[in-house]
Amino acid sequence: MASDSSNGKSARSYGAFHSGAKAASLFDAAFSKPIVKRAPKVDLAPTESSSLPEVTVAQSPRQVFSPPVSLPESTSDNGMEDNMDEDDEETPQPSTQGSMSSQGSLTRNMSHATISRESPKKRDANDQYDFDDSDESPPIPPKKSRIEEEERKIGSQKKNKPVYRHKWNAVDYEEEEREETKEEKRNSVNTVSQPVVSSRRGVPIYAREAQGRVRNVKEPHQMLESGEHDDFKDDLKYMLTSLKGDSSTNIKCLSATSLARKCVNPQFRHLIRSEKEVTSLFHSLLDSPCDESFALSASSVIYLICRDSVSITVDTTSARIFAQLLKLERPTNMNGTVEKQYKMIWEIFSSYLEKMESTGRKISFELNEDELSPSSLILEALVFVLTNSRDPDLKNDLLTLGILQWVVAKVDRLVEDLESVSIEKAERLLIPLERCFRVLEICTMYHKKNQAFLIAHRSSAIIAASNRLISLVHTRVSHPSSPHPLRKSLLRSLTLMARVLTNLSYDNELCSTKLGQMPGFLSSCISSFTLLAPKYLPNDTQAFDLTLLMSSLVVNLVEKCNGNRRKIVEARIKVFNKGEEEEETALTCLTKLFVYHEEAAREADTGIDKELVIEEPDHNPSDDDDEGGSDDDSNGVKNDGRLDRGKMGEMNEGEMMDALKGVLSKASSHMEDSMIASHLALLIGCVLQQNEDHLRLVRSVLPDESLSLMVEQLQRYLDFLRLAGVSASQSRSMERIIEFLERVDA
């Protein structure tokens, strides 16, 4: 191949080749060694500006794509001899990236090129480094620069996110933690601040000892109670499902028996109340009156649930079940199944009594095996329900469902039986009689509708039965062959009867008139606390109850009925005085009894005043020897009821408690005397209304023939009632009596 002359050296731009010079261009691109330029310095500091990056104006395209070195051409025939300019004889330095490719160095140079506004003007077309726009051969695309990526990574460093790295170690040392913290602070001086991550090293699970602390650990008894609670809950749910479903009567009877056996446990009964399943349980026993065995089991369940001193809500449906079961007495001719059921229920009650006694709680269960029946159990349960509940709707249900009618008939039948039975049987008959009186007492308390019904029901059957009962009590108690327990039971029944009649006669003139028309009723009421109580109940709290209630009943009878007042004025009453029975007029014996209790109450007031004054003990032993210790009791209590302060310092704790009990007992008796004296004064004042001609008889018994003692006693009692919160309407009658006594005594 002939080479060109030196004068006519051909010039061509790099990358623009003719169609016939493609091999040479490829050879030049592979073996050219351009001058290596140093890469511009890059600022490694990350920019914190959020604005857009500044872009400099680029140079002309000629400058960008024209390398600063001419490409060598081969002038020899075999292509081994290079023809270069004299300026290009200098040997180029090796590339910083270690690449021998001219294309790679060119690409790197192009990547570092910048665009600037100070670029020179456009060169002429004859410039050997200028592009030929008419050339149709496509340029070789530049390769992706690695330096640009590194610059971008260095210039825009991202913030390192905090990463928790768990390290397993057996033991932690605080000193190592402090050293590591200091090293981390030194290493992070020039870095972005990172959140503090705890480097506390834990102990691997396999290396831990079995000494970890478990919180909220239950005690064994708590675990036992929790398990029992779950068992009780499951049993209750199962039994209620059996009782409410369409099961047969035998299955329901068996479920009720199992439920009664479970109710022996107090925790199980508490669960029933806490889960509010009492009403649901009562409703599930709606079919129980249809079968004798089922009725007995249901009655035992109701009794055990109502036995606790907790208020139980009894709705109309439950009260209807009570009314149906009350009418089921013990069958006279029992078959084998019913008899077996009665024995099983009695065993349940026996275990119930043993369990309650083992817990230290002695309960009163006065039924025996022969008296066990649905009627007796429901009557007992009804007493407990009414005692703990004051729901007026329940009192209405007792009337509308016929329970009050049944109770009145029961009282009439029991009183009739008492008149003919022996002493032994009489004591057993008094137990259901007391239960009936308690039901009537609660049903008539502040309930005008029930009061009016009982007064008019069956031509005042309850009033007639009460009159027969009080005559029977006087006869049986006064009989010499009557044992003391029977006398106490008879007088207790008389006290309960007085409660019922007091509720019926309160502010009711019709009831007072009917009771006064009963022959000998008023005289029997007064003689019950002038003869029976002091003679057969000496030093007994039951005597105070009988005296207070009977005097209150007589006050109600004479307050609005003048006919009853005249009967009392004309009546002669038996009195027990100093171990002998005497007969006196009613006003005389009432006034004497008032004087007796008023003096006892006045002594109590004087003793309290003396007790408030701190007296120095007498340390003169000669006086004690001379008096023989007659003024002081051996237990540290004086005869007047005051504590002996001289002996208080010498007493131990037990003797001091005995002395305090003695003082409290005397104070209680003195309070009772004050209450009885107030009621007697009120009764005398009511009787003297419209009977002022008998005022001289009363004055003759009183000290100084003055009514001032009655006025003072009534005034103190009125003040006490006002402090107790008694309404003005209830105390108005007492104020009227006080005004009457003050007027006649003036």
C-alpha positions in Angstrom: 0.0 0.0 0.0 1.4 3.4 -1.0 1.5 5.9 1.7 0.6 9.6 1.4 3.2 12.3 1.2 4.3 14.1 4.2 3.0 17.4 2.9 -0.4 16.0 2.2 -1.0 14.1 5.4 -4.6 13.3 5.7 -6.6 14.6 8.7 -9.8 13.1 10.0 -11.8 13.4 13.1 -11.7 10.7 15.7 -14.6 8.4 15.5 -15.6 9.6 11.9 -14.3 7.0 9.4 -14.8 6.4 5.7 -16.4 3.3 4.5 -13.0 2.1 3.2 -11.2 2.9 6.4 -13.2 0.9 8.9 -10.4 -1.5 9.7 -7.9 1.2 10.4 -10.4 3.0 12.7 -11.0 -0.2 14.7 -7.3 -0.7 15.0 -6.8 2.9 16.2 -9.5 2.5 18.7 -8.0 -0.6 20.2 -4.3 0.5 20.3 -4.4 4.2 20.8 -2.8 5.5 24.0 -4.2 8.9 24.8 -2.7 11.2 27.3 -4.0 10.4 30.8 -5.6 13.2 32.6 -5.9 13.3 36.4 -9.4 13.0 37.7 -10.8 16.2 39.3 -10.9 16.2 43.0 -14.2 15.3 44.5 -15.5 16.9 47.7 -16.2 14.0 50.0 -18.2 16.1 52.4 -21.9 15.4 52.0 -24.0 18.3 51.1 -26.8 19.1 53.4 -28.6 21.5 51.2 -32.0 20.4 50.0 -31.9 22.7 47.0 -31.2 21.4 43.4 -27.6 20.9 42.4 -25.8 23.6 40.5 -25.0 22.8 36.9 -22.3 24.6 35.0 -22.7 25.5 31.4 -21.1 22.9 29.2 -18.5 23.5 26.5 -19.2 23.3 22.9 -19.7 19.9 21.4 -16.4 20.2 19.6 -14.6 20.5 22.8 -16.5 17.7 24.4 -16.0 15.1 21.7 -12.6 16.2 20.5 -9.8 14.6 22.5 -6.7 16.7 23.3 -4.4 14.2 21.5 -4.3 13.2 17.9 -4.8 9.6 17.1 -1.8 7.9 15.5 -2.0 6.5 12.0 0.1 3.7 10.5 2.2 4.9 7.5 3.9 1.7 6.8 2.8 -0.9 4.5 2.5 -3.6 7.0 0.9 -1.4 9.6 3.7 -1.8 12.2 5.3 1.6 11.9 3.6 4.6 13.6 3.6 8.0 12.0 3.2 10.6 14.8 3.8 14.3 15.1 6.8 15.5 16.9 4.7 16.9 19.6 3.3 13.5 20.4 6.6 11.7 20.9 6.2 11.9 24.7 5.4 8.6 26.3 2.0 8.7 28.0 1.6 7.8 31.7 -0.3 4.7 32.7 -4.0 5.1 33.6 -5.0 5.5 37.2 -7.7 2.8 36.7 -5.2 0.3 35.2 -7.1 0.0 31.9 -5.1 -0.1 28.6 -8.1 0.5 26.5 -8.2 3.9 24.7 -11.9 3.6 24.5 -12.1 3.3 28.4 -9.8 6.3 28.9 -11.8 8.3 26.4 -14.9 7.5 28.2 -13.4 8.5 31.5 -12.2 11.8 30.1 -15.7 12.4 28.8 -17.3 11.7 32.1 -15.1 14.3 33.8 -15.9 16.9 31.2 -18.0 19.8 32.4 -20.1 22.4 30.7 -19.0 26.0 31.1 -20.1 29.3 29.9 -16.5 30.3 29.0 -16.3 27.8 26.1 -14.5 29.2 22.9 -16.3 30.1 19.8 -17.1 27.5 17.2 -14.2 26.4 15.2 -14.0 26.4 11.4 -15.0 23.4 9.5 -11.4 22.8 8.4 -10.5 22.0 11.9 -9.1 18.5 12.0 -10.9 17.8 15.3 -14.2 19.1 14.2 -17.2 16.7 13.5 -18.5 16.2 10.1 -22.2 16.7 10.3 -22.8 15.2 7.0 -21.2 11.9 8.0 -23.9 9.3 8.4 -21.9 6.8 10.4 -23.3 6.5 13.9 -20.9 7.4 16.8 -19.8 4.8 19.2 -21.9 5.3 22.4 -19.8 5.9 25.5 -19.7 3.2 28.2 -21.2 3.7 31.6 -18.7 5.4 33.9 -17.9 3.7 37.2 -16.2 6.9 38.5 -19.5 8.8 38.2 -21.3 6.2 40.4 -18.5 6.4 43.0 -18.7 10.1 43.0 -22.4 10.0 43.5 -22.1 7.5 46.3 -19.4 9.6 48.0 -21.2 12.9 47.6 -24.6 11.7 48.8 -24.0 9.4 51.8 -27.1 8.2 53.5 -27.6 8.2 57.2 -27.1 4.9 58.8 -30.1 3.4 60.5 -29.8 2.1 64.0 -29.6 -1.7 63.9 -29.9 -3.8 67.0 -27.4 -6.6 67.0 -28.0 -9.1 69.8 -24.8 -10.6 71.3 -24.9 -13.7 73.4 -22.8 -13.7 76.5 -23.0 -15.5 79.8 -22.1 -12.6 82.1 -22.6 -8.9 81.8 -20.1 -6.4 83.2 -20.8 -2.8 83.6 -17.2 -1.8 83.0 -17.2 -3.4 79.5 -20.3 -1.5 78.8 -18.7 1.8 79.8 -15.6 1.1 77.6 -17.7 0.1 74.6 -19.7 3.3 75.0 -16.5 5.4 75.1 -15.2 3.7 71.9 -18.5 4.3 70.2 -18.4 7.9 71.0 -14.8 8.3 69.7 -15.7 6.5 66.4 -18.8 8.5 65.9 -17.2 12.0 66.1 -17.3 12.6 62.4 -20.4 10.6 61.7 -24.0 11.4 62.0 -25.4 11.0 65.5 -27.3 7.7 65.9 -29.8 6.7 68.6 -28.3 4.9 71.5 -28.9 1.2 71.4 -28.4 -0.8 74.5 -25.6 -3.3 74.2 -26.7 -5.3 77.2 -25.8 -8.9 76.6 -28.3 -11.5 77.7 -27.9 -15.0 78.7 -28.9 -17.7 76.2 -31.8 -19.8 77.1 -29.9 -23.0 77.3 -27.4 -21.4 79.7 -29.9 -19.9 82.1 -30.5 -21.3 85.5 -33.9 -22.3 86.7 -34.0 -19.4 89.1 -36.1 -16.9 87.2 -38.7 -14.9 89.0 -42.3 -15.6 88.0 -44.7 -12.8 89.0 -48.3 -13.1 90.2 -47.9 -16.7 91.5 -51.0 -17.9 93.2 -50.9 -19.6 96.5 -52.1 -23.3 96.7 -55.3 -22.4 98.4 -56.0 -19.8 95.7 -55.5 -22.4 93.0 -57.8 -24.8 94.9 -60.5 -22.1 95.2 -60.2 -21.3 91.5 -60.5 -25.0 90.6 -63.5 -25.4 92.9 -65.1 -22.3 91.4 -64.8 -23.7 87.9 -66.2 -27.1 89.0 -69.1 -25.5 90.8 -69.9 -23.4 87.7 -69.9 -26.4 85.4 -72.1 -28.4 87.8 -74.6 -25.5 88.1 -74.8 -25.1 84.4 -75.3 -28.8 83.9 -78.0 -29.1 86.5 -79.9 -26.0 85.3 -79.8 -27.5 81.8 -81.4 -30.7 83.1 -84.1 -28.8 85.1 -85.0 -26.4 82.3 -85.1 -29.0 79.5 -87.8 -31.4 78.4 -86.4 -34.1 80.7 -88.5 -36.6 82.6 -89.7 -36.0 86.1 -87.3 -38.5 87.5 -84.3 -36.8 85.9 -85.4 -33.4 87.2 -85.9 -34.9 90.6 -82.4 -36.4 90.5 -80.9 -33.1 89.3 -82.7 -31.2 92.1 -81.4 -33.7 94.7 -77.9 -33.3 93.4 -78.3 -29.5 93.5 -79.5 -29.7 97.1 -76.4 -31.8 98.0 -74.2 -29.1 96.3 -76.0 -26.3 98.1 -74.7 -27.7 101.4 -71.4 -26.0 100.5 -71.5 -22.2 101.3 -69.2 -21.5 98.4 -71.6 -23.1 96.0 -74.5 -21.0 97.3 -72.4 -17.9 97.0 -71.6 -18.8 93.4 -75.3 -19.0 92.7 -75.9 -15.5 94.1 -72.8 -14.0 92.4 -73.7 -15.4 89.0 -77.3 -14.0 89.5 -78.8 -17.4 88.9 -81.2 -17.4 91.9 -84.2 -16.3 89.9 -83.3 -18.7 87.0 -83.0 -21.5 89.5 -86.4 -20.8 91.0 -88.0 -20.7 87.6 -86.5 -24.1 86.7 -88.5 -25.6 89.6 -91.9 -24.5 88.3 -92.9 -28.2 87.7 -91.9 -29.4 91.1 -95.4 -29.3 92.8 -96.5 -32.0 90.3 -94.5 -34.8 92.0 -94.0 -35.4 95.7 -90.3 -36.4 95.4 -89.5 -33.5 93.1 -91.4 -31.1 95.4 -89.4 -32.2 98.4 -86.1 -31.8 96.5 -87.1 -28.4 95.2 -88.2 -27.2 98.7 -84.8 -28.3 100.1 -83.0 -26.4 97.4 -85.0 -23.2 98.1 -84.5 -23.5 101.8 -80.7 -23.9 101.6 -80.4 -20.9 99.2 -82.7 -18.7 101.3 -81.0 -19.7 104.6 -78.1 -17.3 104.3 -78.5 -13.8 105.7 -78.5 -12.2 102.2 -81.2 -10.4 100.5 -82.8 -12.5 97.6 -85.0 -11.1 94.9 -88.2 -13.1 94.6 -90.4 -12.2 91.6 -94.0 -13.1 91.0 -93.1 -16.4 89.3 -90.9 -17.5 92.2 -93.6 -16.4 94.7 -96.1 -18.5 92.8 -93.8 -21.6 93.3 -93.7 -20.8 97.0 -97.5 -20.6 97.2 -97.8 -24.0 95.5 -95.2 -25.7 97.6 -96.7 -24.3 100.8 -99.8 -26.4 100.3 -97.9 -29.7 100.1 -97.9 -31.3 103.5 -96.2 -34.5 104.4 -98.1 -37.5 102.9 -99.5 -40.0 105.3 -99.2 -43.0 103.1 -95.8 -42.9 101.3 -94.7 -45.5 98.7 -91.1 -46.8 98.7 -89.8 -44.2 96.2 -91.1 -41.2 98.2 -90.0 -42.7 101.5 -86.5 -43.2 100.0 -86.5 -39.6 98.8 -87.4 -38.3 102.2 -84.6 -40.2 103.8 -82.1 -38.9 101.3 -83.2 -35.3 101.9 -82.9 -35.8 105.6 -79.3 -37.1 105.2 -78.5 -33.9 103.2 -79.8 -31.7 106.0 -77.9 -33.7 108.5 -74.6 -33.2 106.6 -75.6 -29.5 106.3 -75.9 -29.1 110.0 -72.6 -30.9 110.6 -70.8 -28.8 108.1 -72.1 -25.5 109.6 -71.2 -26.6 113.1 -67.7 -27.6 111.9 -67.1 -24.0 110.7 -68.1 -22.7 114.1 -71.4 -21.3 113.0 -74.3 -22.8 115.0 -77.6 -22.4 113.2 -81.2 -23.0 114.4 -82.9 -25.9 112.6 -85.9 -26.9 114.7 -87.4 -29.4 112.3 -87.1 -33.2 112.9 -87.3 -36.0 110.4 -91.1 -36.6 111.0 -91.9 -32.9 110.4 -89.9 -32.6 107.2 -92.2 -31.6 104.3 -92.3 -29.1 101.4 -94.7 -26.9 103.4 -92.5 -26.7 106.5 -89.3 -26.0 104.4 -90.9 -23.3 102.3 -92.4 -21.7 105.4 -89.0 -21.5 106.9 -87.5 -20.1 103.7 -90.2 -17.5 103.4 -89.4 -16.2 106.9 -85.7 -15.8 105.9 -86.7 -14.1 102.6 -89.0 -11.6 104.2 -86.6 -10.9 107.0 -83.8 -9.9 104.6 -86.1 -8.1 102.1 -88.3 -5.0 102.2 -89.7 -5.2 98.7 -93.3 -3.9 98.7 -94.0 -5.9 95.5 -93.2 -9.1 97.3 -95.8 -8.2 100.0 -98.4 -7.5 97.3 -97.6 -10.9 95.7 -98.1 -12.7 99.0 -101.6 -11.3 99.1 -102.5 -11.8 95.5 -101.1 -15.3 95.3 -103.0 -16.5 98.4 -100.0 -16.9 100.8 -101.5 -14.6 103.4 -104.8 -16.5 103.3 -102.9 -19.8 103.8 -101.0 -18.4 106.7 -104.1 -17.1 108.5 -105.7 -20.6 108.0 -102.6 -22.2 109.4 -102.6 -20.0 112.5 -106.3 -20.7 113.1 -105.7 -24.5 112.8 -102.6 -24.5 115.0 -104.3 -22.5 117.8 -107.2 -25.0 117.7 -104.8 -27.9 117.9 -103.0 -26.3 120.9 -106.2 -26.3 122.9 -106.5 -30.1 122.7 -103.0 -31.6 122.4 -100.7 -32.7 125.2 -97.8 -30.7 126.6 -95.2 -32.5 124.5 -97.0 -32.0 121.2 -97.9 -28.4 122.1 -94.2 -27.4 122.1 -93.8 -28.8 118.6 -96.9 -27.0 117.3 -95.5 -23.7 118.6 -92.6 -23.8 116.1 -94.7 -23.3 112.9 -97.0 -20.9 114.8 -94.0 -18.6 115.4 -93.1 -18.8 111.7 -96.6 -17.8 110.7 -96.6 -14.8 113.1 -93.2 -13.7 111.7 -94.6 -13.7 108.2 -97.7 -11.8 109.2 -95.6 -9.3 111.1 -93.4 -8.4 108.2 -96.3 -8.4 105.7 -98.3 -5.9 107.8 -95.5 -3.5 108.6 -96.3 -0.2 107.0 -98.6 -1.9 104.5 -102.1 -0.6 104.7 -103.5 -3.0 102.1 -102.4 -6.1 103.9 -103.5 -4.7 107.2 -107.0 -4.0 106.0 -107.2 -7.5 104.4 -106.2 -9.3 107.6 -108.7 -7.4 109.7 -111.6 -8.2 107.4 -110.5 -11.7 106.2 -112.9 -14.4 107.2 -114.7 -12.2 109.7 -111.5 -11.1 111.5 -110.2 -14.7 111.8 -106.7 -13.5 112.9 -108.2 -11.4 115.7 -110.3 -14.2 117.0 -107.4 -16.6 116.8 -105.3 -14.1 118.8 -107.9 -13.8 121.5 -108.0 -17.6 121.9 -104.2 -17.8 121.9 -103.8 -15.3 124.7 -106.3 -17.1 126.8 -104.6 -20.4 126.1 -101.2 -18.9 127.0 -102.4 -17.7 130.4 -103.9 -21.0 131.1 -101.0 -23.1 130.1 -98.3 -20.9 131.7 -100.2 -20.7 135.0 -100.6 -24.5 135.1 -98.3 -26.0 137.7 -97.4 -29.0 135.6 -96.2 -27.0 132.6 -92.4 -27.2 132.2 -90.3 -24.2 132.0 -89.3 -24.6 128.3 -93.0 -24.8 127.3 -93.7 -21.6 129.3 -90.9 -19.8 127.5 -92.2 -21.0 124.1 -95.7 -19.9 124.9 -94.6 -16.5 126.1 -92.4 -16.1 123.0 -95.4 -16.9 120.8 -97.4 -14.3 122.7 -94.7 -11.7 122.1 -94.8 -12.4 118.3 -98.6 -12.2 118.3 -98.3 -8.8 120.0 -96.0 -7.6 117.2 -98.7 -8.5 114.6 -101.5 -6.9 116.5 -99.5 -3.8 117.1 -99.0 -3.4 113.3 -102.7 -4.0 112.7 -104.0 -1.6 115.3 -101.6 1.3 114.6 -103.7 4.3 113.7 -106.6 2.0 113.0 -109.8 2.5 115.0 -111.6 -0.4 113.4 -109.0 -2.9 114.5 -108.9 -1.4 118.0 -112.6 -1.6 118.4 -112.7 -5.3 117.2 -109.9 -6.2 119.6 -111.6 -4.4 122.5 -114.8 -6.2 121.9 -113.1 -9.6 122.5 -114.1 -10.8 126.0 -111.2 -10.4 128.5 -108.7 -9.4 125.8 -107.7 -6.0 127.3 -107.3 -7.5 130.8 -105.2 -10.4 129.5 -102.9 -8.0 127.6 -102.2 -6.0 130.8 -101.8 -9.0 133.1 -99.3 -10.5 130.7 -96.7 -7.9 131.8 -98.0 -7.4 135.3 -98.2 -11.1 136.2 -96.7 -13.5 133.7 -93.5 -11.6 132.8 -92.3 -10.8 136.3 -93.3 -14.2 137.7 -92.2 -16.6 135.0 -89.5 -14.6 133.2 -87.5 -12.9 136.0 -84.2 -11.3 134.9 -84.8 -12.3 131.3 -84.6 -10.1 128.2 -87.8 -11.8 126.9 -89.7 -10.1 129.8 -88.6 -6.7 128.5 -89.9 -7.5 125.0 -93.2 -8.8 126.3 -93.8 -5.8 128.6 -92.8 -3.2 125.9 -94.8 -4.8 123.1 -97.9 -5.4 125.2 -97.9 -1.9 126.6 -97.5 -0.5 123.0 -100.5 -2.7 121.9 -102.7 -1.4 124.7 -101.6 2.2 123.9 -102.8 1.7 120.3 -106.1 0.2 121.5 -107.0 3.1 123.8 -105.6 6.0 121.8 -108.6 6.4 119.5 -111.2 4.2 121.2 -113.0 5.7 124.2 -114.8 2.4 124.8 -111.5 0.6 125.4 -110.5 3.3 127.9 -113.6 2.8 130.0 -113.0 -1.0 130.0 -109.5 -0.5 131.3 -110.7 1.9 134.0 -113.2 -0.7 135.2 -111.0 -3.7 134.9 -109.2 -5.5 137.7 -105.8 -6.9 136.9 -103.6 -9.6 138.6 -100.2 -8.3 139.7 -97.2 -10.2 140.9 -95.7 -8.1 143.7 -93.0 -9.4 146.1 -93.6 -13.0 145.4 -97.3 -12.9 145.8 -100.2 -12.5 143.4 -102.6 -9.6 144.0 -105.6 -8.1 142.2 -105.9 -4.4 141.8 -107.6 -1.9 139.5 -105.9 -1.4 136.2 -105.0 2.3 136.8 -103.5 1.5 140.2 -101.3 -1.4 139.1 -100.2 0.6 136.0 -99.2 3.6 138.2 -97.3 1.5 140.7 -95.5 -0.2 137.9 -94.6 3.2 136.4 -93.2 4.4 139.8 -91.1 1.2 140.1 -89.5 1.6 136.6 -89.1 5.3 136.9 -87.1 5.1 140.1 -84.9 2.5 138.4 -84.4 4.8 135.5 -83.6 7.7 137.7 -81.0 5.7 139.5 -79.4 5.0 136.2 -79.3 8.7 135.4 -77.7 9.4 138.7 -75.2 6.6 138.3 -74.2 8.0 134.9 -73.7 11.5 136.4 -71.5 10.0 139.1 -69.5 8.1 136.5 -68.7 11.2 134.6 -67.1 12.7 137.8 -63.6 11.3 138.3 -63.3 10.4 141.9 -60.0 9.8 143.6 -59.8 6.3 145.2 -59.7 6.1 149.0 -56.4 4.7 150.0 -57.2 4.4 153.7 -57.2 0.7 154.4 -58.8 1.1 157.8 -62.0 2.4 156.3 -62.2 -0.6 154.1 -61.6 -2.9 157.0 -64.2 -1.1 159.1 -66.8 -1.2 156.4 -65.9 -4.8 155.5 -65.9 -4.0 151.8 -69.7 -3.8 151.7 -69.7 -1.0 149.3 -67.6 -2.7 146.7 -68.2 -6.0 144.9 -65.5 -8.6 144.5 -65.4 -8.0 140.7 -64.6 -4.3 140.9 -68.1 -3.0 140.4 -69.9 -1.1 143.0 -73.5 -1.8 144.1 -74.7 1.3 142.3 -73.3 0.1 139.0 -70.2 2.2 138.9 -66.7 0.9 138.5 -64.4 1.0 141.5 -61.5 3.2 140.3 -59.5 2.1 143.3 -59.4 -1.4 142.1 -59.0 -0.7 138.4 -55.2 -0.4 138.6 -54.9 -3.8 140.4 -57.0 -5.7 137.8 -55.7 -7.8 135.0 -57.2 -7.7 131.6 -59.7 -10.5 132.3 -61.0 -9.0 135.5 -61.3 -5.6 133.8 -63.4 -7.1 131.0 -65.7 -8.8 133.6 -66.1 -5.4 135.3 -67.0 -3.7 132.1 -69.5 -6.4 131.2 -71.1 -5.9 134.6 -71.4 -2.1 134.1 -72.9 -2.6 130.6 -75.4 -5.1 131.8 -76.6 -2.7 134.5 -76.7 0.2 132.0 -78.8 -2.0 129.6 -81.3 -2.8 132.4 -81.5 0.9 133.3 -82.3 1.7 129.7 -85.0 -0.9 129.6 -86.5 0.7 132.8 -86.6 4.1 131.1 -88.4 2.7 128.0 -91.0 0.8 130.0 -91.6 3.8 132.3 -92.2 6.0 129.2 -94.7 3.6 127.7 -96.6 3.2 131.0 -96.8 7.0 131.4 -98.1 7.2 127.8 -100.7 4.5 128.5 -101.9 6.2 131.7 -102.2 9.5 130.0 -104.3 8.0 127.2 -106.6 6.2 129.7 -107.1 9.4 131.7 -108.4 11.2 128.6 -112.2 11.8 129.0 -111.8 10.0 132.4 -110.4 12.8 134.5 -112.5 11.8 137.5 -110.0 9.0 138.0 -107.1 11.4 138.2 -107.2 11.4 142.0 -106.6 7.6 142.1 -103.4 8.1 140.0 -102.2 11.0 142.1 -102.5 9.0 145.3 -99.9 6.5 144.0 -97.4 9.0 142.7 -94.9 10.6 145.0 -96.0 14.1 146.1 -99.2 13.4 144.2 -97.8 15.2 141.2 -97.8 14.2 137.5 -94.5 16.0 136.9 -92.6 12.7 136.9 -94.7 11.4 134.0 -94.3 14.7 132.1 -90.5 14.6 132.6 -90.2 11.0 131.6 -92.3 11.5 128.4 -90.4 14.6 127.5 -87.1 12.7 127.7 -88.5 9.9 125.6 -89.8 12.4 123.0 -86.4 14.0 122.7 -84.9 10.6 122.2 -87.4 9.8 119.4 -86.6 13.1 117.7 -82.9 12.2 117.8 -83.7 8.8 116.4 -85.4 10.5 113.3 -89.1 9.8 114.1 -91.4 11.9 112.0 -93.5 14.7 113.5 -96.7 12.8 112.7 -95.7 9.8 114.8 -94.7 12.0 117.8 -97.8 14.2 117.6 -99.8 11.9 119.8 -97.1 11.9 122.5 -97.0 15.7 122.4 -100.8 15.8 122.9 -100.5 13.5 125.9 -97.8 15.7 127.4 -99.9 18.8 127.0 -102.9 17.0 128.6 -100.9 15.9 131.7 -99.4 19.4 132.1 -102.9 20.9 131.9 -104.5 18.6 134.5 -101.5 18.9 136.8 -101.5 22.7 136.8 
